[in-house]
Structures are given as structure tokens and as C-alpha cells.
Amino acid sequence: MAKLKIKSGDTVVVTTGVHKGAEGKVLKVMLDKNKAIVEGVNTAKKHEKPSAANPQGGITEKEAPIHISNLALIDPKSGKPTRVGYRMEDGKKVRFAKKSNQAI
């Protein structure tokens, strides 16, 4: 299983596809599928039957997973997409933005 450079809580931008340019916060990362769920991006309508949790039923919108390769981390300094690198600082491994060389 590959290690992913995007983690939950990161702010990302979609680089390709229908939702290109959309920004959002990563809610969940699925390591086994190399996908992530991004807040407000790639929403799908789900038809739900009435239940105890949702007595009315109806159509709800839910975020669908999007492939990690279509996401880029937002640089905290410039606000633009950047690649992610790793380096050692004070004996700890930290992620850093390649564009601004700033630790994330």
C-alpha cells in the first residue's frame, strides 16, 4: 500500500476533470482505494427511503470520493497548488510545500 501525500484536514484543489479548480477541505482519505472525499466537491444525489434517522426520505446530496492524483495541496503561503516533499527537522519528519519551501 502506497503512502499518500494528502491527509485529512488538508486544503486541496481539483486539478482535472469536471470539478477542475474547485477547492475544499479533505474530510476522509481512503488509503486502499487511493481516493479522498473533499468537502463540497464531486457531490452526488442519493435517493433515500424514509427511515428512523430520516423520516421524510427524499433526495440528499453527498460527497463522492475523488482520486488522489486529481488533487493538489494548496500552498499555505501563496494559496496556489503545490507538490509535497518530506524532510527532517529537529529529528522529526515533516511535510513541506515545494513551491514556498514552508513546512505544512
Secondary structure in CASP SS format (residue, H / E / C, confidence):
PFRMAT SS
TARGET T0000
AUTHOR 0000-0000-0000
METHOD secondary structure of the structure
MODEL  1
M C 1.00
A C 1.00
K C 1.00
L C 1.00
K C 1.00
I C 1.00
K C 1.00
S C 1.00
G C 1.00
D C 1.00
T E 1.00
V E 1.00
V E 1.00
V E 1.00
T C 1.00
T C 1.00
G C 1.00
V C 1.00
H C 1.00
K C 1.00
G C 1.00
A C 1.00
E E 1.00
G E 1.00
K E 1.00
V E 1.00
L E 1.00
K E 1.00
V E 1.00
M E 1.00
L C 1.00
D C 1.00
K C 1.00
N C 1.00
K E 1.00
A E 1.00
I E 1.00
V E 1.00
E C 1.00
G C 1.00
V C 1.00
N C 1.00
T E 1.00
A E 1.00
K E 1.00
K E 1.00
H E 1.00
E E 1.00
K C 1.00
P C 1.00
S C 1.00
A C 1.00
A C 1.00
N C 1.00
P C 1.00
Q C 1.00
G C 1.00
G E 1.00
I E 1.00
T E 1.00
E E 1.00
K E 1.00
E E 1.00
A C 1.00
P C 1.00
I E 1.00
H E 1.00
I H 1.00
S H 1.00
N H 1.00
L E 1.00
A E 1.00
L E 1.00
I E 1.00
D C 1.00
P C 1.00
K C 1.00
S C 1.00
G C 1.00
K C 1.00
P E 1.00
T E 1.00
R C 1.00
V E 1.00
G E 1.00
Y E 1.00
R E 1.00
M E 1.00
E E 1.00
D C 1.00
G C 1.00
K E 1.00
K E 1.00
V E 1.00
R E 1.00
F E 1.00
A E 1.00
K C 1.00
K C 1.00
S C 1.00
N C 1.00
Q C 1.00
A E 1.00
I C 1.00
END
